């Protein structure tokens, strides 16, 4: 039998595996586009929600931090106001503690460091004592260790009106004087120091209007030795407020204190601010 006949008589061979894979692949439908888009959309939505949650958490944390900072600032301000108020009240009432050492007599003041000529002359100049008085210091001191200050007069000097001089003390809470609105003025005090040196004599004045404190002044006058002649002290020039809200009646409290918080005079009085001096 010829080879051609054998080939024709042979049964057909089964399809190869490769062709079967191709057919299988061809028969398997591809994933739908809608499924792919849904997965991508779900992933994107989750990412956005995460970002929004993170941003919300950050904002909440920032708001909480700002609230805490604000509360802390308020507490600090309240504490500062309380401390400032306590210090100010202490100053007004002559409170507080100070230790300037033991009080010594006028004679002892001059005998200290008497070998120092320049210091001795400075003390004599401060005390304002002449040579005759220096011979008998016990007589000058009068046996008293504590200094004494007597405030004699309160004067007001202002342009456009005569100099006003008031004898002190005057009746408590009485009407003392009238000031013109928008005018410049200065105060003048006369006082006598006796017995010993007064250190750090200070003028303290507080003013109220309708129950509200509108001014607080603390002025150091200086250190003064005892002498028969009165001392005179002028304050810095000030200007009264002006306008309808400034006019009216004011109440005031004036004190004269020293470094040891001794109060030599305390006055409660009233005064007016008007369009004119009368």
Residue, then its C-alpha position, 0 to 999 in steps of 0.5 A: x500500500x502506498x504512503x498516500x493511501x496510508x495517510x488517507x486511511x489514518x484517523x484524524x488526530x485530536x485537537x492540541x492543548x494549545x488550541x483548546x486553551x485558546x478556545x477556552x480563553x475565547x469562550x470565557x467572557x471578559x470581566x465587565x467594565x461596570x464591575x471594574x468602575x465600581x471597585x475603583x469608585x469604592x476605593x476612591x470614596x473610602x480615600x475621600x472619607x479618610x481625608x475628611x475624617x483626618x481634616x475634621x479631627x485636625x480642626x477639632x484638635x485645633x479648636x480644643x487647643x485654642x480653647x485651652x490657650x484662651x482659658x489659660x490666658x484668662x486665668x493668668x489675667x485674673x491672677x495678675x489683676x488679683x495680685x495687682x489689686x492686692x498690691x495696690x490696696x496694700x499701698x493705699x492702706x499703708x500696708x506691706x512690710x518694710x524693715x528699715x532697722x531700729x530707730x535711733x535718735x537724732x544725736x546718734x545720727x550725727x555721732x555715727x561716722x563723725x570722723x568722716x568730715x564730708x558725711x558729717x557736713x551732709x548730715x548737717x545740711x540734711x538736718x538743717x541744724x545750726x552750730x548752736x543747736x548741734x551743741x544740745x541734740x537731746x534738747x532738739x530731739x526733745x527725748x523723742x525717737x519717733x519722727x513727727x510730721x505736721x502738714x499745715x496747709x494745702x495750696x492750689x496754684x492755677x492760672x486765671x485765679x488767685x492762689x488758694x491756701x487751705x489750713x489742714x486738717x479740715x472737716x471730714x468729707x467737707x467740700x474743699x475747693x472747685x476746679x475749672x475744667x481743662x485748667x492747669x494747676x499744681x498743689x502746694x504743701x507746707x509741713x513741719x518735721x520734728x524729733x527725728x529724720x522722716x524717711x521717704x515721706x509720700x503723698x498718696x491721693x485717690x479720687x472717686x466719681x459716682x463710686x468709681x475710682x478715676x485716679x490714684x496718685x502716689x508722689x514721693x516728697x523726699x527725706x527731711x530732717x527736723x527743723x522749726x521752719x516749715x518745708x514747702x513742696x510743689x507737685x507736678x503740674x496737672x490738667x483737669x479733665x473737661x466735658x460734660x462727663x467730667x463735670x460734677x462732684x468728686x470724693x477724695x482721700x489723701x494720706x501722708x506716709x513714710x517708709x515705715x508706713x506711719x500715717x501722719x495725716x489722712x483726709x476725706x473731702x469732696x471737690x467739684x469740676x465746673x465750667x468756671x472757678x465758681 
